[in-house]
Amino acid sequence: MTVALMWEARALPGRGPDLLAWAREQRLAAVPVRRETFAAPQDRVLVVTWWDAPYDAELPELPEPAGDLATRAVHRWRFESVGVERRPDPEVG
């Protein structure tokens, strides 16, 4: 089973690049199958990690950033994959 952990934080005004750098520097106690980091308007940072594990497995997560980086507590979500759809190859057909 594939489980995705989502970690989202909003930086204090003007601290978006610092929060992004901080999130990218964080190392987990185990290596996920995949890890992707996103940035969005309003200095938001999102990190998604994918794990080959049961839904309720104990998995390492990014910590809370220092109080001088984020405007609020981190939002965290856990999802179970229910399928993958691939874009058709335009060369085939």
N, C-alpha and C positions, 0 to 999 in steps of 0.2 A: 504494500500500500504506500502511496505517496502522500505525505503531509506537508503542507506549506505553512510556515510561520511568518506572520507579517508584523513588522515593528514600525510604527509611525510616530514622528515627533515634529513639533513646530518650534523653530528657533525664535529667540528674542529678535526684535527688529534689527536688521543689519548683521545678524550672526549666522545666517544661513550657510555661507561657505565654511564657517568654523564647525557648525554641527555636521555638515556633510563630511568634512575631513575627519572629524572625530568618529563618526559612524563607520567610515571606511577603514579606519585604523583598528577597530575592535576585532579581536580574534576570539573565536569560540573554542570551547573545550574539545569539540569534535568538528570534523569537516563535513559540511552538508553536501548533498549531491550537486546542488547548485545554489548560488547566492547572487542576488541582483540588487543594486542600489539605485534609487530614483530620487530626483529632486523635482519640486513643483513650486508654483507661485506661493507667496506668503511664507517663504523660507521653510517649506515642509520637506522632510526627508523620510523616505520609505525604504525599508530593507526587507526583502523577501528571501527566505531560505527554504529549500526543498529537502526533505528527508525521506529515506526509504525506511519507514517505521510505522508501527501501529498509531492510530489517532491519539491514543492516550499515553503514548510513550513519553518518558521524561527526556526532554531535549534541551540543549543549551540555547539560551536566548541572549540577545544584546541587553546590556544593563541600561538603567536610567542614566541619561547624561547629567553632567554637573548642573546645578541650579542656575548658573550664569549663562547656560547655553539654551535652555528650553523654556517655553512659556507655560508649560503644563506637564502633567504626567504623560508618559508614553502610552499610546494606544497599542494594544496587542490583540491579534486575532489568530486563530488556528483553523485551517481548512483541510478537508480530505479531498483528494482528487477523485473526480467521478468520470474522467475521460479526457483525452487529448485529441484535438482536431488539427490536422495539418492542412496547410494551404496547398491546393493542387499545383503540381508542377506544370507551368505553361508549355514546356518543351515536350510533354508527353500527351498523346491524345489523338 
